[in-house]
Amino acid sequence: MKFRLVYRGPLRTNANVRVKHALRREFHGQLRELVNRPAMAPFARLIATPLTNLTTVKVGAYNFLPLITKRLQNVATLNITMLTP
């Protein structure tokens, strides 16, 4: 499956925590939409089940559920295209 996350705005190399969190929130909405697609139904079920079988990662007040892990036998590649004026 291929999908594209889109962000339009400045990317600062020295961004503070607030700016980084804003990026995460932008991608979170897009990833939430992705999980609702029929092809992602197995992942949606995985997320909806109690997390006793999965390893969550706690960062501050947030719990993250990595979906690309060796344990789940998932693989991902990342291609970044930067468009500039």
C-alpha positions as CSV (number, residue, x, y, z in Angstrom):
1,M,0.0,0.0,0.0
2,K,1.2,3.5,-0.8
3,F,0.0,6.7,0.7
4,R,1.2,10.2,1.0
5,L,1.3,12.5,4.0
6,V,1.3,16.2,3.1
7,Y,2.5,19.2,5.0
8,R,2.6,22.7,3.7
9,G,4.6,25.2,5.8
10,P,8.0,26.0,7.1
11,L,10.3,23.2,8.4
12,R,12.8,24.6,10.8
13,T,15.9,22.7,11.8
14,N,15.8,24.2,15.2
15,A,12.1,23.9,15.9
16,N,10.9,24.0,19.5
17,V,8.6,21.4,21.1
18,R,5.5,23.3,20.2
19,V,6.3,23.4,16.5
20,K,7.2,19.7,16.5
21,H,4.0,18.8,18.2
22,A,2.0,20.9,15.6
23,L,3.6,18.7,12.8
24,R,2.6,15.5,14.7
25,R,-0.9,16.8,15.0
26,E,-1.0,17.5,11.2
27,F,0.1,14.0,10.3
28,H,-2.1,12.4,13.0
29,G,-5.3,13.6,11.2
30,Q,-4.0,12.2,7.9
31,L,-3.0,8.9,9.5
32,R,-6.4,8.7,11.2
33,E,-8.1,9.1,7.8
34,L,-5.8,6.4,6.4
35,V,-6.7,3.9,9.1
36,N,-10.4,4.3,8.2
37,R,-9.9,3.0,4.7
38,P,-10.9,-0.6,3.9
39,A,-7.4,-1.8,3.1
40,M,-6.4,-0.8,6.7
41,A,-9.2,-2.7,8.4
42,P,-6.7,-5.2,10.0
43,F,-4.8,-2.2,11.6
44,A,-8.1,-0.6,12.7
45,R,-9.0,-3.8,14.5
46,L,-5.6,-4.0,16.0
47,I,-5.8,-0.5,17.4
48,A,-9.4,-1.1,18.7
49,T,-8.4,-4.2,20.7
50,P,-7.1,-4.0,24.3
51,L,-3.4,-3.2,24.1
52,T,-2.3,-6.1,26.3
53,N,-0.6,-7.9,23.4
54,L,1.1,-4.8,22.0
55,T,4.0,-2.7,23.1
56,T,3.1,0.9,23.5
57,V,5.6,3.7,23.8
58,K,4.9,6.4,26.4
59,V,6.3,9.9,25.6
60,G,5.2,12.4,28.2
61,A,1.5,12.3,28.6
62,Y,1.0,10.4,25.3
63,N,0.9,6.7,24.5
64,F,2.0,5.7,21.0
65,L,1.3,2.4,19.2
66,P,4.0,1.7,16.6
67,L,2.5,-0.2,13.7
68,I,5.7,-0.8,11.8
69,T,7.6,-3.3,14.0
70,K,9.5,-6.6,13.6
71,R,7.0,-8.2,16.0
72,L,4.1,-7.4,13.7
73,Q,6.2,-8.3,10.6
74,N,5.5,-5.0,9.0
75,V,7.9,-3.1,6.8
76,A,7.8,0.5,5.6
77,T,9.9,2.7,3.3
78,L,10.0,6.5,3.4
79,N,10.4,8.8,0.5
80,I,10.5,12.5,1.1
81,T,9.8,15.0,-1.7
82,M,10.5,18.6,-0.8
83,L,8.9,21.1,-3.1
84,T,10.3,24.6,-3.0
85,P,9.3,27.8,-4.9
